Amino acid sequence: MLLSIKNLHASVEAKSILKGVNLDIESTHTHVIMGPNGSGKSTLSNVLMGHPDFSIEKGSIKFKSKNLIKLKPHERSLNGLFLAFQYPRAISGVTLEEFLLAAYRSKQAFLHPKKPPILVFHFKRLLKEVMDSLDIPERFANRYLNVGFSGGEKKKVEILQMALLQPDLAILDETDSGLDVDALKVVSNGINLLKNQNPNLSLIIITHYERILNYLKPNFVHVMKDGLIVKSGDHKFAKELESKGYSHI
């Protein structure tokens, strides 16, 4: 089992949010988590990545048989966990290329500690290849990270990071939020491309909308309400949710 969450309780500012989440994810599988606002979806993603504002009260999280709770956020990333943020931060003074080079070198140093770091020339070539495959303009590389980027451009950059870091499990926290039809297609095509390149990649997709599932076919769809996963089904279950809402669950 790639990820195993058992009876997870978590809080923020002394307010209980997760109240006994159970979820198992196998390698290669795609899971979608839907649910009303305030149900705990984004809290779950933050807890998995080790956000310091969230406290785990009870339960366990195993990732690749390791106790994820004991790992610091950067250690979780190096071990193959990735989070695409709902609201990516802008960082002035650091170009996208500089940021990605630092992240890529850190990951490679962890995986292959005896190999020298990738040369800037070779990284630039790699970055261009990946950007071209994801239909991301090359000029983005020289812009400050997310500064002046539209919402859709920020989400494309998140997918670019995922493509370079090659995680084992990627959590996409409302990556489709605020995207127009064209941007949604680009982001979805990028996710599918990465999935084709790395069939072992597993995904947790957190979303309010069924429309992204027109492009991605999950193995499981889950509904969260009041800090619990209350019902699960296959990709057809999402269409039921779109038409009936959550009140009947």
N, C-alpha and C positions, 0 to 999 in steps of 0.2 A: 504494500500500500504506500503510495507516494505521500499523501497527507491524511492524517487521522485526527479528528477533533472529537473529544469525548467530554460531555457534560460541562461545556465551557460557560462560565459565568464571568462577566466583566463589567466594570463601571467606569464612569468618568465624573470627576468632581463629586464623588460620593453618590452619584445617581446610578442605579443598576440599569444596564442596557441589555446585555446578553444574559439569558436566564436558563441556560442549559442546552447550548447548541451542540448537536451531534452531526458530523459530516465526514464521510470517507471519500477520497478521490484517488482513483487509480491512474497510473501513467497512461497517457494518450487521451484521456477523457476530458470533455468540455462540460462544465456545469454552469448553469445560469441561475442566479439568485434574484428574485423579484420580490416586491412587497411594497406596502404603503410607506410614506415618509415616516421616519422615526421608528422603524421596525428593527433597526440594528444592522442593516446591510453594510453601510460604510464603517460602522464601529468594528464589525468583524474583520474587514480588510485592514484597518489600522492596528487592531490587536495582532493579526497575523504578522504584520511587518514590524511590530515592536514599538509603536508610537508611545512615547513616555507619558503622555497625558492619560492613557488608559491603564487601568489596574485589573489584573486577573485575580478574581476572588477564589475561583475553584475550577477544577477540570484540567485537562491535559491536551497538548498539541504535539503530535509527532510528525516530523517532516523527514522523509528518507531515513526513518528509524531513529532520528535524533530528537532530543527534547528541545523543541523550538523555543520554548519559553526561556530557556537559559541562554539563548544566543542574543547578542546585541543586533540592532537593525542592520548594520553593515555586514555582520557575519551571516545573517539570514540571506542577504543579497548574494554574497559570495558563494553560499551553498546552493544557490539556484532558485531563490524566490524573488519575484519581481512584482512591483505595484505600479500600475499606471494611474496617476492621480486624477481625481475628479476635477480638482482645480490646480493645475500645474503652476508652480511658482516661477516668477520672472527673476532672473539674476543679472543685474547690470555689471558690466566689466568682465564677464566670462563668456567667451563665444561658445556657440553650440559645439564646434569642433574641439575646443579645448576641454570642455566638460566631458564629451564622449571619449576623448583620448584618455583622460585620467581614469574614467570608469572602466574602460576596456583594459587598460594596463593593470589596474587593480585586480580585475577578474582573472586575467591571464597569469598574473603573478601567484594568485591563490591556486589555480589549477596546475600550473607548470612552474614551480618556484625556481627551477634550475635554468630555465630559458631566459635569455636577455629580453628586455622590453621591446615591443614592436617599434621600429623606426617610424618617425613622423611621416616620411615619404610613403612608406608602405601602408600606414594607417589612412592617409589621405586617399590613396587609391581604393582601399577597402571601403571607406566611408562613401566615396562617390558611387561605387557599385551598388551598395545597399540603398542609398538615396535614390538612385535611378530606378531600382527595382520597385521601390515604394512610391514612385512618382512624386518625390519631394525635390523642389528646386535646389540646385547645388549652391545657390547664393545664401541659403539659410545657414550654411556651415559657418559663415563669417559674421553672422548677426549674434548679438548678445542673447543668451539663453532666454527664450520666450518673451523678450522685451519687444513690445509692439506687435506680437503675433496675435492673430485672430484666434477665437476659440477652436476652430477647426484645425488651424496650423499647430496649435499647442498639442492637440490630440494626435496629430500625425507625428510630431516629434516624440511623443511617448512611445508610439509603435516603432519608430526608428531606434530608440534606446533598447527596446525589447529585442529587435532584430540583431543588434550588435552584441548584446550581453548573453543572448541564447539561454534563457532560464529554463529550468525544468517545469516550473509552475508560475504562470503569470496571472495576476489578479488585475482585472480591468474594471476600475470603479467608475461606472457611468461614463465610459469613454464615448458613448454615443450621444450624451447629453449636449444639447445646443448645436448639433451638427445639421447642416442642410443636407438635402438628398445626395448631392455630388460629394460632399466631404464624407458622408456616411459610407458611400460606396468605396471611396479611396481607403478609409480606415479599415473597413471590413475586408476589402481585397488584400490589404497588407497583412491582416491577421491570418487570412486563409493561406497567403503565400508562405508565411512563417510556419504555419501548421504543415504545409506540404513539404517544406524544406526539412522540418524536424518533426516527424510523425509522433515522436514520444512527448512532445510538448503538451502539457495539460493547462487548462484555462479555467479560471473562475470569472465569469462575466456578471457584474452587478448592473442591473438596468431597470428602468421603469417601463421601457417600451418594447413591444414585441417586434418592432420593425427591423431591428438589427438581426433578428433571427430569420429574416428573409434571405440573409447572406451567410449566416453561420448556423450550422446544424449541431446543437448540443446533444449530448447523451442524456443529460438530466436537467430538469427545470424544477427549482425549489421555490417555495413561498415562505418568506419570513414575516411573522407578525408578533409584536410584543416580545422581541428578543429570542424567538424560537423559530426553528424550521418546522412548519406545521403541516406541510403537504408537499409531495414530490411527484413528478411525472416525466414523460418524455417531451420531445420538442412540440408535440401537438398540444400539450397542456398549456403552453404559453398563449396559443390562440384562444383557448377557453378563457384564460385570464383577461385577455384583451377585450373580449366581448362581454364577460360577466363581471369583471372587477374582482375585488378581494372580499367583498362583504359576505359572500356565500360560503367562505372557507372558515 
